[in-house]
Amino acid sequence: MSGLDISHFTDAQRRQLEISLPSAMELVQLGLGTMVDIRQGFEIEMKGAIPGTVHIPLFEVKKLLGDRLTDNEQEVLDTGTPSDIDIKGLITTINRLHHARDHLLLLTCNSGRRSLYAADLLRSLGYPKALSVAGGFQAWKKLQIPA
């Protein structure tokens, strides 16, 4: 969905940045991590959300941080209604989860591509406990047992 280029990540970097969905879910159950959904609001409305996740839209975060959005990212951002997140709210939320609660930030998107980028971004900003949940929301949907 986005123009994020994650091809530069080596296998070793991916292993450092990614966690499996079952492991992430176990960490949440143990109270050691929080799932953070980085999809845009309209994606969550259309496809659904993993229960108990915190929503922080990645493309709005990139824009708040002064990063240039690709044309595809801007198009995705323009498709939905902007959230009310501002830089203070972003930092407060991340710090509350990461530092105050000493939680791992378990980032999810639709497929694990954007969350890999986001985990790397957060680590570069000084949040070493950021991990991408491999497979993202699609992996979670596959684990759900039909009623």
N, C-alpha and C positions, 0 to 999 in steps of 0.2 A: 504494500500500500504506500510506502514512503520511498523516498530516494536515498535512504540511509545506506551507505556503503559499508558493509561489515566484512567484506572479502579480505581485508587486510589483517583480520584476526587470525593468528596461528592456532593450531590445535591446542597448544599449551596455554595460550591466552584464553581460549574458550573454556578449557578445563578449570581455569582459575575464576572465570566470571560466571559460569553456569552451574546450576543445581537442577537435579531432576524434580519433577512435580511431586512424586511421592515423598521425597526427602523434604521438600519445601513444606508440604502439608503437615508432615510430622513435626517440623520445627515450629509451625504455627500452633499445632495442638499442644506442644510442650511449653508454649509461651515464650519462645526464643526468637521468633520472627514475626514480621507482619507482611502480608501480601499487599503490594502496591500496584494497582492497575494503571498503566500509563497510556491506555488508549484514549481517544477523544470521546467526549460524552455521547455523541450520536452513535458511535460504534457499540458502546455499552447498551444504549437504548435498543439498538437493532438486534444485537446478538445475545445480550445478557451479561451477567457478571458472576464471578466466583464469589460466593457469600463471604462476608467479612473482610473484603478488600477495601483499602483506602484508595481513592481516586485522585491521581495527580497527572494531568494530561501532558505528555512529553513535548509536543510541539509548542504548547504555550510556555513550558519551562524553557525550552531553547530560546524562544523569543524574549522572555524575561531576562535571560542571561546574556542577551546581546548577540547570540549566535545567529548567523544568517540561515534562513530556511530555504530549502530547495523549492523549486516551483511546485513539485508534487506535494511537499509538506505544507506549503502555503495553501494549496488547493484543498487539502484535507482539513486544515485549520479553518478555512473559510466556509467549509461545508456545514459545520455545526455552529451551535450557539456558544460563544466564548464563556468559559467558566469565570468565576469571580476571584480566581487565584491571583495574588500579586506576589512580588518577590519576598515581602515580609512573611506572608502566609506560607509560602513554599519553604523558606528556611525554618520557620517555626515548626511546621509539620515534620519535616525531615529530622530536625534536631530532637523533637519530642520522641519520635520513634527510634532513631538511631542512637542518640546519646542518653537522653533521660531514661528511656526504657531499656537501653542496651539491646535493642532488637536488630536482627538482620533485616535488611530491606530486600524483600523477595519480589523482584520486579516482573510483572507479567504484561504481555501485550497480546496480540492475536495469535502469533506463531512463534515468538521467541526472538525475532529479528530486531525489532525496535528495543526490546528490553535488554538485549545484549549491548547495544549502543548506550542505553541509559545507565546500565551498571558501570560501564567504562567511564561515562561522563561523571557520575556521582563519585566514583573512586578518585577521579582527577580533581574533584572539588573537596576532597578530604573526608569522604565517607567510605572507609575501607570495607565495611560490612554490607555492601551492595552486591547482590547476585541476580542474575537473569534466570528465570524459571524456563528451562528448556521446553519448547513446544507450546508455551503460553496457554491461552484460553482454549485453543483447539485441543491440546492435550487433556485439559480438564474436562472438556465436553466428552471426549472419548472414554474417560473413566466413569462417567455417569451411567448408572444402570437404569434403563427405561422402566417406568412404573408399570 
